[in-house]
C-alpha cells in the first residue's frame, strides 16, 4: 500500500511537469499546529540545472497526507513523519527521505 501511494505521487507530479525536465525536488513539511494539519512545501523542477517553481495541486497535497497517515499506521510507535524530501529524475528513478524531527518552517507558527 505504501509503495503504491509513493508511486501514485510520482505519477501525479509527472503529470504537472512540462514535456522536458531533468529533475524534481520536493521538500514538504507537514505537522499538527493548533490541532490542524499544516503543510509547507518547497518544490522545484530543473531543466539543465536551471530551477523553476513547481506548484503542487490539492490532489498531490492530499496524496502526501494519505501517505503520511498510512506510514503512521504502519509505524511500530505510530510516529508520523514531519518532513518528506523527494527527488525524481527524468529517467524514472526517485528517492524518498523522511524525517521525524521538528519541521523548521512550521516551528515559527507554534511561536505565535
C-alpha positions in Angstrom: 0.0 0.0 0.0 2.8 2.5 0.9 4.8 1.8 -2.2 1.6 2.2 -4.3 1.0 5.6 -2.6 4.6 6.7 -3.3 4.4 5.7 -6.9 1.0 7.4 -7.3 2.6 10.7 -6.0 5.4 10.3 -8.6 2.8 9.9 -11.4 0.8 12.9 -10.2 3.9 15.1 -10.1 5.0 13.9 -13.5 1.5 14.9 -14.8 2.0 18.6 -13.9 5.5 18.9 -15.4 6.4 20.3 -18.8 7.4 17.9 -21.5 11.2 18.3 -20.9 12.6 18.3 -17.4 15.7 16.8 -15.7 14.9 16.7 -12.0 12.2 17.5 -9.5 12.9 18.2 -5.8 10.2 18.4 -3.2 10.7 19.4 0.4 7.4 19.1 2.2 6.9 19.9 5.8 3.7 18.7 7.5 2.6 18.7 11.1 -0.2 19.4 13.5 -0.3 23.1 14.5 -3.1 24.1 16.8 -4.9 20.8 16.1 -4.8 21.4 12.3 -2.6 19.7 9.7 -0.4 22.4 8.2 1.7 21.9 5.1 4.7 24.0 3.9 6.0 22.8 0.5 9.1 24.0 -1.3 9.2 22.5 -4.8 11.3 22.9 -7.9 11.9 21.3 -11.2 15.1 21.7 -13.2 15.9 21.9 -16.8 19.6 21.8 -17.5 20.3 22.8 -13.9 18.1 25.9 -14.1 15.4 25.8 -11.3 11.7 26.6 -11.9 9.0 26.9 -9.3 6.6 23.9 -9.1 3.2 24.3 -7.5 1.6 21.2 -6.1 -2.1 20.9 -6.6 -4.6 19.9 -3.9 -4.7 16.3 -5.2 -0.9 15.9 -4.8 -1.0 17.5 -1.4 -3.8 15.2 -0.3 -1.8 12.2 -1.6 1.1 13.2 0.7 -1.3 13.5 3.6 -2.6 10.0 2.8 1.0 8.6 2.6 1.8 10.1 6.0 -1.3 8.6 7.6 -0.6 5.2 6.1 3.0 5.2 7.2 2.0 6.4 10.7 -0.5 3.4 10.9 2.3 1.0 10.0 5.0 2.5 12.3 5.5 0.5 15.4 5.4 3.6 17.6 2.7 5.3 15.4 5.0 8.2 14.7 4.2 10.5 11.8 7.0 12.0 9.7 7.2 15.8 9.6 9.5 16.3 6.6 9.5 14.5 3.3 12.3 15.1 0.8 11.5 13.6 -2.6 13.8 13.7 -5.7 12.5 12.5 -9.1 14.8 12.1 -12.1 13.6 12.2 -15.7 14.8 8.6 -16.2 12.1 7.5 -13.8 14.2 6.9 -10.7 13.1 8.5 -7.4 14.1 8.7 -3.8 12.0 9.5 -0.7 13.6 10.5 2.6 11.5 11.0 5.7 12.4 12.9 8.9 10.6 12.8 12.2 12.1 15.9 13.9 10.6 19.4 14.2 9.7 20.9 10.8 11.7 24.2 10.7 9.4 26.3 8.6 6.4 25.2 10.7 8.2 25.8 14.0 7.6 29.6 13.7 3.8 29.0 13.6 3.9 27.5 17.1 5.7 30.5 18.5 2.8 32.9 17.6 
